Protein backbone atom coordinates (compact mmCIF):
# COMPACT_ATOMS: atom_id res chain seq x y z
CA UNK A 1 0.00 0.00 0.00
CA UNK A 2 1.54 3.35 -1.03
CA UNK A 3 1.92 6.21 1.44
CA UNK A 4 -1.10 8.20 0.25
CA UNK A 5 -3.44 5.20 0.34
CA UNK A 6 -2.06 4.19 3.73
CA UNK A 7 -2.73 7.66 5.15
CA UNK A 8 -6.25 7.73 3.71
CA UNK A 9 -6.90 4.32 5.23
CA UNK A 10 -5.58 5.50 8.61
CA UNK A 11 -7.84 8.54 8.62
CA UNK A 12 -10.89 6.54 7.52
CA UNK A 13 -10.42 3.76 10.08
CA UNK A 14 -9.75 6.31 12.83
CA UNK A 15 -12.89 8.23 11.90
CA UNK A 16 -14.96 5.03 11.85
CA UNK A 17 -13.68 4.08 15.32
CA UNK A 18 -14.87 7.41 16.72
CA UNK A 19 -18.24 7.20 14.95
CA UNK A 20 -18.61 3.64 16.27
CA UNK A 21 -18.10 4.97 19.79
CA UNK A 22 -20.82 7.58 19.21
CA UNK A 23 -23.16 4.91 17.85
CA UNK A 24 -22.55 2.97 21.06
CA UNK A 25 -23.51 6.04 23.10
CA UNK A 26 -26.72 6.38 21.10
CA UNK A 27 -27.61 2.69 21.26
CA UNK A 28 -26.93 2.21 24.97
CA UNK A 29 -28.02 5.74 25.93
CA UNK A 30 -24.89 6.00 28.09
CA UNK A 31 -22.64 9.05 27.71
CA UNK A 32 -19.96 7.39 29.86
CA UNK A 33 -19.08 5.34 26.78
CA UNK A 34 -17.92 8.49 24.97
CA UNK A 35 -14.20 9.02 25.57
CA UNK A 36 -12.88 12.22 23.92
CA UNK A 37 -9.25 11.23 24.47
CA UNK A 38 -9.72 8.17 22.29
CA UNK A 39 -10.01 10.56 19.34
CA UNK A 40 -6.63 12.04 20.28
CA UNK A 41 -5.10 8.60 20.84
CA UNK A 42 -6.43 7.38 17.49
CA UNK A 43 -4.83 10.32 15.70
CA UNK A 44 -1.57 10.01 17.64
CA UNK A 45 -1.17 6.25 17.25
CA UNK A 46 -2.77 5.35 13.93
CA UNK A 47 -2.12 8.53 11.95
CA UNK A 48 0.90 10.32 13.44
CA UNK A 49 2.57 7.18 14.86
CA UNK A 50 3.78 9.00 17.97
CA UNK A 51 6.89 7.11 19.14
CA UNK A 52 6.26 7.43 22.85
CA UNK A 53 2.67 6.25 22.54
CA UNK A 54 3.23 3.10 20.51
CA UNK A 55 6.70 2.00 21.63
CA UNK A 56 5.26 -0.62 24.00
CA UNK A 57 1.88 -1.60 22.52
CA UNK A 58 0.57 -3.55 25.51
CA UNK A 59 0.86 -0.47 27.67
CA UNK A 60 -1.62 1.21 25.36
CA UNK A 61 -4.21 -0.76 27.34
CA UNK A 62 -2.69 -0.84 30.80
CA UNK A 63 -1.66 2.78 31.36
CA UNK A 64 -4.89 4.56 30.25
CA UNK A 65 -6.96 1.90 32.05
CA UNK A 66 -5.02 2.27 35.30
CA UNK A 67 -5.16 6.08 35.28
CA UNK A 68 -8.85 5.98 34.31
CA UNK A 69 -9.44 3.67 37.27
CA UNK A 70 -7.58 6.07 39.56
CA UNK A 71 -9.71 9.01 38.46
CA UNK A 72 -12.89 6.93 38.54
CA UNK A 73 -12.43 5.75 42.12
CA UNK A 74 -11.14 9.08 43.44
CA UNK A 75 -14.20 10.71 41.88
CA UNK A 76 -16.38 8.48 44.04
CA UNK A 77 -14.84 9.86 47.25
CA UNK A 78 -16.16 12.79 49.24
CA UNK A 79 -13.24 15.06 48.34
CA UNK A 80 -13.80 18.46 46.76
CA UNK A 81 -13.39 18.86 43.00
CA UNK A 82 -9.96 20.48 43.28
CA UNK A 83 -8.77 17.91 45.80
CA UNK A 84 -9.81 15.14 43.39
CA UNK A 85 -7.87 16.78 40.54
CA UNK A 86 -4.76 17.24 42.68
CA UNK A 87 -4.76 13.73 44.14
CA UNK A 88 -5.44 12.12 40.76
CA UNK A 89 -2.56 14.09 39.20
CA UNK A 90 -0.12 12.84 41.84
CA UNK A 91 -1.13 9.19 41.40
CA UNK A 92 -1.01 9.43 37.60
CA UNK A 93 2.53 10.83 37.67
CA UNK A 94 3.54 8.00 39.97
CA UNK A 95 2.13 5.44 37.53
CA UNK A 96 3.96 7.03 34.59
CA UNK A 97 7.19 6.99 36.58
CA UNK A 98 6.81 3.31 37.41
CA UNK A 99 5.92 2.44 33.80
CA UNK A 100 8.85 4.50 32.44
CA UNK A 101 6.90 5.33 29.32
CA UNK A 102 4.97 8.50 28.64
CA UNK A 103 1.70 7.57 26.96
CA UNK A 104 0.56 11.08 27.80
CA UNK A 105 -3.15 10.61 26.96
CA UNK A 106 -3.18 8.57 30.18
CA UNK A 107 -3.25 11.91 31.98
CA UNK A 108 -6.45 12.80 30.17
CA UNK A 109 -8.17 9.47 30.82
CA UNK A 110 -7.42 9.91 34.52
CA UNK A 111 -8.83 13.44 34.76
CA UNK A 112 -11.82 12.82 32.52
CA UNK A 113 -14.06 10.90 35.00
CA UNK A 114 -13.65 13.74 37.51
CA UNK A 115 -14.51 16.45 35.00
CA UNK A 116 -17.71 14.76 33.79
CA UNK A 117 -18.45 13.09 37.15
CA UNK A 118 -18.41 9.59 35.69
CA UNK A 119 -19.87 6.99 38.08
CA UNK A 120 -20.89 4.09 35.82
CA UNK A 121 -18.68 1.04 35.28
CA UNK A 122 -19.36 1.36 31.55
CA UNK A 123 -16.72 4.11 31.54
CA UNK A 124 -13.94 1.67 32.47
CA UNK A 125 -15.32 -1.01 30.15
CA UNK A 126 -15.30 1.49 27.28
CA UNK A 127 -11.68 2.45 28.05
CA UNK A 128 -10.60 -1.19 27.90
CA UNK A 129 -12.47 -1.95 24.66
CA UNK A 130 -11.23 1.23 22.94
CA UNK A 131 -7.60 0.75 23.93
CA UNK A 132 -7.68 -2.92 22.92
CA UNK A 133 -8.81 -1.80 19.45
CA UNK A 134 -6.06 0.84 19.31
CA UNK A 135 -3.40 -1.63 20.43
CA UNK A 136 -4.62 -4.19 17.88
CA UNK A 137 -4.28 -1.62 15.11
CA UNK A 138 -0.70 -0.87 16.16
CA UNK A 139 0.24 -4.56 16.39
CA UNK A 140 -1.44 -5.62 13.15
CA UNK A 141 0.35 -2.93 11.17
CA UNK A 142 3.59 -3.34 13.12
CA UNK A 143 3.78 0.40 13.73
CA UNK A 144 5.94 -0.12 16.81
CA UNK A 145 8.60 -2.21 15.10
CA UNK A 146 10.59 0.67 13.59
CA UNK A 147 10.56 2.83 16.72
CA UNK A 148 13.95 3.92 18.04
CA UNK A 149 14.84 2.99 21.64
CA UNK A 150 13.59 5.51 24.16
CA UNK A 151 16.05 8.00 25.57
CA UNK A 152 16.53 8.08 29.32
CA UNK A 153 13.63 9.77 31.06
CA UNK A 154 14.31 12.98 32.94
CA UNK A 155 11.93 12.71 35.86
CA UNK A 156 12.72 16.29 36.83
CA UNK A 157 9.95 17.41 34.53
CA UNK A 158 7.37 15.49 36.52
CA UNK A 159 8.16 17.73 39.50
CA UNK A 160 8.04 20.81 37.29
CA UNK A 161 4.70 19.68 35.87
CA UNK A 162 3.27 18.99 39.34
CA UNK A 163 4.47 22.36 40.67
CA UNK A 164 2.88 24.33 37.84
CA UNK A 165 -0.28 22.22 37.92
CA UNK A 166 -0.59 22.77 41.67
CA UNK A 167 -0.16 26.51 41.19
CA UNK A 168 -2.93 26.56 38.60
CA UNK A 169 -5.23 24.49 40.83
CA UNK A 170 -4.65 27.02 43.63
CA UNK A 171 -5.34 29.96 41.29
CA UNK A 172 -8.59 28.49 39.97
CA UNK A 173 -9.74 27.76 43.51
CA UNK A 174 -8.83 31.27 44.65
CA UNK A 175 -10.80 32.97 41.85
CA UNK A 176 -13.74 30.60 42.28
CA UNK A 177 -13.38 28.89 38.88
CA UNK A 178 -12.49 25.26 39.81
CA UNK A 179 -13.75 23.92 36.47
CA UNK A 180 -10.71 25.56 34.84
CA UNK A 181 -8.28 23.48 36.92
CA UNK A 182 -7.86 20.60 34.48
CA UNK A 183 -8.67 20.69 30.77
CA UNK A 184 -7.38 17.25 29.62
CA UNK A 185 -6.12 18.12 26.10
CA UNK A 186 -4.22 21.12 27.47
CA UNK A 187 -2.74 19.11 30.34
CA UNK A 188 -1.51 16.46 27.88
CA UNK A 189 0.14 18.94 25.52
CA UNK A 190 1.69 20.85 28.44
CA UNK A 191 3.25 17.68 29.85
CA UNK A 192 4.66 16.85 26.42
CA UNK A 193 6.22 20.26 25.75
CA UNK A 194 8.01 20.17 29.09
CA UNK A 195 9.94 17.14 27.81
CA UNK A 196 11.19 19.05 24.76
CA UNK A 197 14.69 20.57 24.79
CA UNK A 198 13.32 23.89 23.48
CA UNK A 199 9.86 25.42 23.11
CA UNK A 200 9.95 28.24 20.53
CA UNK A 201 7.48 31.12 20.84
CA UNK A 202 6.05 30.33 17.39
CA UNK A 203 5.01 26.88 18.60
CA UNK A 204 3.53 28.43 21.76
CA UNK A 205 1.30 30.59 19.58
CA UNK A 206 0.26 27.66 17.42
CA UNK A 207 -0.66 25.53 20.42
CA UNK A 208 -2.76 28.29 21.94
CA UNK A 209 -4.55 29.12 18.69
CA UNK A 210 -5.14 25.56 17.51
CA UNK A 211 -6.52 24.31 20.83
CA UNK A 212 -8.71 27.38 21.30
CA UNK A 213 -10.10 27.20 17.76
CA UNK A 214 -10.67 23.45 18.09
CA UNK A 215 -12.61 23.98 21.33
CA UNK A 216 -14.59 26.79 19.70
CA UNK A 217 -15.47 24.56 16.74
CA UNK A 218 -16.75 21.88 19.10
CA UNK A 219 -18.72 24.49 21.05
CA UNK A 220 -20.33 26.19 18.05
CA UNK A 221 -21.17 22.99 16.18
CA UNK A 222 -22.68 21.36 19.28
CA UNK A 223 -25.03 24.28 19.98
CA UNK A 224 -26.00 24.34 16.30
CA UNK A 225 -26.55 20.61 15.73
CA UNK A 226 -28.26 18.32 18.24
CA UNK A 227 -27.11 15.02 16.70
CA UNK A 228 -23.80 13.96 18.24
CA UNK A 229 -22.89 11.82 15.23
CA UNK A 230 -23.50 14.61 12.74
CA UNK A 231 -21.75 17.10 15.01
CA UNK A 232 -18.62 14.93 15.24
CA UNK A 233 -18.76 14.13 11.51
CA UNK A 234 -18.50 17.85 10.78
CA UNK A 235 -16.12 18.91 13.55
CA UNK A 236 -13.41 16.25 13.18
CA UNK A 237 -12.65 16.97 9.48
CA UNK A 238 -12.56 20.68 10.34
CA UNK A 239 -9.94 19.97 13.00
CA UNK A 240 -7.93 18.11 10.36
CA UNK A 241 -8.14 21.18 8.08
CA UNK A 242 -7.19 23.41 11.01
CA UNK A 243 -4.07 21.38 11.78
CA UNK A 244 -3.13 21.29 8.10
CA UNK A 245 -3.48 25.07 7.88
CA UNK A 246 -1.17 25.63 10.85
CA UNK A 247 1.13 22.82 9.67
CA UNK A 248 1.22 21.17 13.06
CA UNK A 249 0.70 17.68 14.47
CA UNK A 250 -1.42 17.97 17.59
CA UNK A 251 -3.54 14.88 18.34
CA UNK A 252 -5.04 16.52 21.45
CA UNK A 253 -6.97 18.94 19.23
CA UNK A 254 -9.18 16.06 18.06
CA UNK A 255 -10.48 15.56 21.62
CA UNK A 256 -12.27 18.91 21.91
CA UNK A 257 -15.18 18.28 19.48
CA UNK A 258 -16.10 15.19 21.53
CA UNK A 259 -15.36 16.77 24.90
CA UNK A 260 -17.79 19.58 24.08
CA UNK A 261 -20.59 17.03 23.74
CA UNK A 262 -20.45 15.80 27.32
CA UNK A 263 -19.08 18.61 29.47
CA UNK A 264 -21.22 19.79 32.39
CA UNK A 265 -23.24 22.87 31.48
CA UNK A 266 -21.16 25.31 33.53
CA UNK A 267 -17.98 24.14 31.79
CA UNK A 268 -19.51 23.99 28.33
CA UNK A 269 -20.94 27.53 28.42
CA UNK A 270 -17.48 29.04 28.84
CA UNK A 271 -15.44 26.44 26.96
CA UNK A 272 -13.74 28.68 24.34
CA UNK A 273 -12.67 31.35 26.84
CA UNK A 274 -11.68 28.72 29.41
CA UNK A 275 -9.44 26.97 26.88
CA UNK A 276 -7.91 30.29 25.79
CA UNK A 277 -7.10 31.45 29.34
CA UNK A 278 -5.85 28.04 30.47
CA UNK A 279 -3.70 27.67 27.34
CA UNK A 280 -2.20 31.11 27.85
CA UNK A 281 -1.19 30.19 31.39
CA UNK A 282 0.25 26.75 30.73
CA UNK A 283 2.02 27.32 27.43
CA UNK A 284 3.47 30.70 28.32
CA UNK A 285 4.67 29.23 31.61
CA UNK A 286 6.28 26.37 29.68
CA UNK A 287 7.92 28.87 27.31
CA UNK A 288 9.45 30.96 30.09
CA UNK A 289 10.55 27.86 31.99
CA UNK A 290 12.30 26.48 28.90
CA UNK A 291 13.90 29.87 28.31
CA UNK A 292 15.16 29.92 31.91
CA UNK A 293 16.42 26.33 31.53
CA UNK A 294 18.33 27.19 28.37
CA UNK A 295 19.85 30.31 29.94
CA UNK A 296 20.88 28.33 33.02
CA UNK A 297 22.50 25.60 30.89
CA UNK A 298 24.36 28.24 28.86
CA UNK A 299 25.64 29.95 32.02
CA UNK A 300 26.85 26.65 33.45
CA UNK A 301 28.55 25.88 30.16
CA UNK A 302 30.44 29.17 30.37
CA UNK A 303 31.58 28.35 33.90
CA UNK A 304 32.77 24.89 32.87
CA UNK A 305 34.64 26.28 29.87
CA UNK A 306 36.51 28.78 32.07
CA UNK A 307 37.54 26.02 34.42
C-alpha positions in Angstrom: 0.0 0.0 0.0 1.5 3.4 -1.0 1.9 6.2 1.4 -1.1 8.2 0.2 -3.4 5.2 0.3 -2.1 4.2 3.7 -2.7 7.7 5.1 -6.2 7.7 3.7 -6.9 4.3 5.2 -5.6 5.5 8.6 -7.8 8.5 8.6 -10.9 6.5 7.5 -10.4 3.8 10.1 -9.8 6.3 12.8 -12.9 8.2 11.9 -15.0 5.0 11.8 -13.7 4.1 15.3 -14.9 7.4 16.7 -18.2 7.2 15.0 -18.6 3.6 16.3 -18.1 5.0 19.8 -20.8 7.6 19.2 -23.2 4.9 17.8 -22.6 3.0 21.1 -23.5 6.0 23.1 -26.7 6.4 21.1 -27.6 2.7 21.3 -26.9 2.2 25.0 -28.0 5.7 25.9 -24.9 6.0 28.1 -22.6 9.1 27.7 -20.0 7.4 29.9 -19.1 5.3 26.8 -17.9 8.5 25.0 -14.2 9.0 25.6 -12.9 12.2 23.9 -9.3 11.2 24.5 -9.7 8.2 22.3 -10.0 10.6 19.3 -6.6 12.0 20.3 -5.1 8.6 20.8 -6.4 7.4 17.5 -4.8 10.3 15.7 -1.6 10.0 17.6 -1.2 6.3 17.2 -2.8 5.3 13.9 -2.1 8.5 11.9 0.9 10.3 13.4 2.6 7.2 14.9 3.8 9.0 18.0 6.9 7.1 19.1 6.3 7.4 22.9 2.7 6.3 22.5 3.2 3.1 20.5 6.7 2.0 21.6 5.3 -0.6 24.0 1.9 -1.6 22.5 0.6 -3.6 25.5 0.9 -0.5 27.7 -1.6 1.2 25.4 -4.2 -0.8 27.3 -2.7 -0.8 30.8 -1.7 2.8 31.4 -4.9 4.6 30.3 -7.0 1.9 32.0 -5.0 2.3 35.3 -5.2 6.1 35.3 -8.8 6.0 34.3 -9.4 3.7 37.3 -7.6 6.1 39.6 -9.7 9.0 38.5 -12.9 6.9 38.5 -12.4 5.7 42.1 -11.1 9.1 43.4 -14.2 10.7 41.9 -16.4 8.5 44.0 -14.8 9.9 47.2 -16.2 12.8 49.2 -13.2 15.1 48.3 -13.8 18.5 46.8 -13.4 18.9 43.0 -10.0 20.5 43.3 -8.8 17.9 45.8 -9.8 15.1 43.4 -7.9 16.8 40.5 -4.8 17.2 42.7 -4.8 13.7 44.1 -5.4 12.1 40.8 -2.6 14.1 39.2 -0.1 12.8 41.8 -1.1 9.2 41.4 -1.0 9.4 37.6 2.5 10.8 37.7 3.5 8.0 40.0 2.1 5.4 37.5 4.0 7.0 34.6 7.2 7.0 36.6 6.8 3.3 37.4 5.9 2.4 33.8 8.8 4.5 32.4 6.9 5.3 29.3 5.0 8.5 28.6 1.7 7.6 27.0 0.6 11.1 27.8 -3.2 10.6 27.0 -3.2 8.6 30.2 -3.2 11.9 32.0 -6.5 12.8 30.2 -8.2 9.5 30.8 -7.4 9.9 34.5 -8.8 13.4 34.8 -11.8 12.8 32.5 -14.1 10.9 35.0 -13.7 13.7 37.5 -14.5 16.4 35.0 -17.7 14.8 33.8 -18.4 13.1 37.1 -18.4 9.6 35.7 -19.9 7.0 38.1 -20.9 4.1 35.8 -18.7 1.0 35.3 -19.4 1.4 31.6 -16.7 4.1 31.5 -13.9 1.7 32.5 -15.3 -1.0 30.1 -15.3 1.5 27.3 -11.7 2.5 28.1 -10.6 -1.2 27.9 -12.5 -2.0 24.7 -11.2 1.2 22.9 -7.6 0.7 23.9 -7.7 -2.9 22.9 -8.8 -1.8 19.4 -6.1 0.8 19.3 -3.4 -1.6 20.4 -4.6 -4.2 17.9 -4.3 -1.6 15.1 -0.7 -0.9 16.2 0.2 -4.6 16.4 -1.4 -5.6 13.1 0.3 -2.9 11.2 3.6 -3.3 13.1 3.8 0.4 13.7 5.9 -0.1 16.8 8.6 -2.2 15.1 10.6 0.7 13.6 10.6 2.8 16.7 13.9 3.9 18.0 14.8 3.0 21.6 13.6 5.5 24.2 16.0 8.0 25.6 16.5 8.1 29.3 13.6 9.8 31.1 14.3 13.0 32.9 11.9 12.7 35.9 12.7 16.3 36.8 9.9 17.4 34.5 7.4 15.5 36.5 8.2 17.7 39.5 8.0 20.8 37.3 4.7 19.7 35.9 3.3 19.0 39.3 4.5 22.4 40.7 2.9 24.3 37.8 -0.3 22.2 37.9 -0.6 22.8 41.7 -0.2 26.5 41.2 -2.9 26.6 38.6 -5.2 24.5 40.8 -4.7 27.0 43.6 -5.3 30.0 41.3 -8.6 28.5 40.0 -9.7 27.8 43.5 -8.8 31.3 44.6 -10.8 33.0 41.9 -13.7 30.6 42.3 -13.4 28.9 38.9 -12.5 25.3 39.8 -13.7 23.9 36.5 -10.7 25.6 34.8 -8.3 23.5 36.9 -7.9 20.6 34.5 -8.7 20.7 30.8 -7.4 17.3 29.6 -6.1 18.1 26.1 -4.2 21.1 27.5 -2.7 19.1 30.3 -1.5 16.5 27.9 0.1 18.9 25.5 1.7 20.9 28.4 3.2 17.7 29.8 4.7 16.8 26.4 6.2 20.3 25.7 8.0 20.2 29.1 9.9 17.1 27.8 11.2 19.0 24.8 14.7 20.6 24.8 13.3 23.9 23.5 9.9 25.4 23.1 9.9 28.2 20.5 7.5 31.1 20.8 6.1 30.3 17.4 5.0 26.9 18.6 3.5 28.4 21.8 1.3 30.6 19.6 0.3 27.7 17.4 -0.7 25.5 20.4 -2.8 28.3 21.9 -4.5 29.1 18.7 -5.1 25.6 17.5 -6.5 24.3 20.8 -8.7 27.4 21.3 -10.1 27.2 17.8 -10.7 23.4 18.1 -12.6 24.0 21.3 -14.6 26.8 19.7 -15.5 24.6 16.7 -16.7 21.9 19.1 -18.7 24.5 21.1 -20.3 26.2 18.0 -21.2 23.0 16.2 -22.7 21.4 19.3 -25.0 24.3 20.0 -26.0 24.3 16.3 -26.6 20.6 15.7 -28.3 18.3 18.2 -27.1 15.0 16.7 -23.8 14.0 18.2 -22.9 11.8 15.2 -23.5 14.6 12.7 -21.7 17.1 15.0 -18.6 14.9 15.2 -18.8 14.1 11.5 -18.5 17.9 10.8 -16.1 18.9 13.5 -13.4 16.3 13.2 -12.7 17.0 9.5 -12.6 20.7 10.3 -9.9 20.0 13.0 -7.9 18.1 10.4 -8.1 21.2 8.1 -7.2 23.4 11.0 -4.1 21.4 11.8 -3.1 21.3 8.1 -3.5 25.1 7.9 -1.2 25.6 10.9 1.1 22.8 9.7 1.2 21.2 13.1 0.7 17.7 14.5 -1.4 18.0 17.6 -3.5 14.9 18.3 -5.0 16.5 21.5 -7.0 18.9 19.2 -9.2 16.1 18.1 -10.5 15.6 21.6 -12.3 18.9 21.9 -15.2 18.3 19.5 -16.1 15.2 21.5 -15.4 16.8 24.9 -17.8 19.6 24.1 -20.6 17.0 23.7 -20.5 15.8 27.3 -19.1 18.6 29.5 -21.2 19.8 32.4 -23.2 22.9 31.5 -21.2 25.3 33.5 -18.0 24.1 31.8 -19.5 24.0 28.3 -20.9 27.5 28.4 -17.5 29.0 28.8 -15.4 26.4 27.0 -13.7 28.7 24.3 -12.7 31.3 26.8 -11.7 28.7 29.4 -9.4 27.0 26.9 -7.9 30.3 25.8 -7.1 31.4 29.3 -5.8 28.0 30.5 -3.7 27.7 27.3 -2.2 31.1 27.8 -1.2 30.2 31.4 0.3 26.7 30.7 2.0 27.3 27.4 3.5 30.7 28.3 4.7 29.2 31.6 6.3 26.4 29.7 7.9 28.9 27.3 9.5 31.0 30.1 10.6 27.9 32.0 12.3 26.5 28.9 13.9 29.9 28.3 15.2 29.9 31.9 16.4 26.3 31.5 18.3 27.2 28.4 19.8 30.3 29.9 20.9 28.3 33.0 22.5 25.6 30.9 24.4 28.2 28.9 25.6 30.0 32.0 26.8 26.6 33.5 28.5 25.9 30.2 30.4 29.2 30.4 31.6 28.3 33.9 32.8 24.9 32.9 34.6 26.3 29.9 36.5 28.8 32.1 37.5 26.0 34.4 
